Amino acid sequence: MNTEKILYAMNELDDRYISEAISCKRKVKKTGLVKWGSVAACLSVLIIGGAIYTQYGGNGAPNPDPVQIPNPVITVNNTEEMEKYLDFDVPVLDKEIESCLVIVADSYPAIGQINYADGSEFRVGYGDEDISGIYGGSLVDMKTFDGVEVDYCQYEDITYAIWEEGGFSFSYIYTEDAASDIEALIREFR
């Protein structure tokens, strides 16, 4: 074919075919990198799945042993046993005791709690913070007994008092007038 015939044939072509030919892209052959990357991803999924399957013994449920935490409360029989766990004396009111507890914080026995039969609860522990376990209470009154400032608070229907003395924090949840009980606790602690 000579040049003249080629030019004549090109003039006879419809413009629509030429624009289609220009916009058409050549198929790119997949490289080996994409293929091997897919194989590696599939193998990773199989290995991780196999590890999880063997860790849980094939039953699909995790073994609860590694997630158990120790109980942060130790129930004791009396205040003498409580004081063996704690390294300080715990003042006791002249009332019927329902139960005695030692509260553990950071794996160390830190707070002594006495629950009385009348529904009142006394706590003592090291520090200078509110150890009542009641958060969101409002200050109702403030009184001083033997030089110790006592804050009387209320949260909903719970009335309680908190105070600090000699590096210790105290809280007393009460059901009736607690002034005489708090004075007795302060005197007995000294």
Buried (B, 14 or more C-beta within 10 A) or exposed (E): EEEEEEEEEEEEEEEEEEEEEEEEEEEEEEEEEEEEEEEEEEEEEEEEEEEEEEEEEEEEEEEEEEEEEEEBEBEBEEBEEBBEBBEEEBBBBEBEBEBBBBBBEEEEBBBBBBBBEEEBBBBBBBEEEBBBEBEEBEEEEEBEBEEBEBBBBBBEEBBBBBBBBEEBBBBBBBEEEBEEBBBBBBEEBE
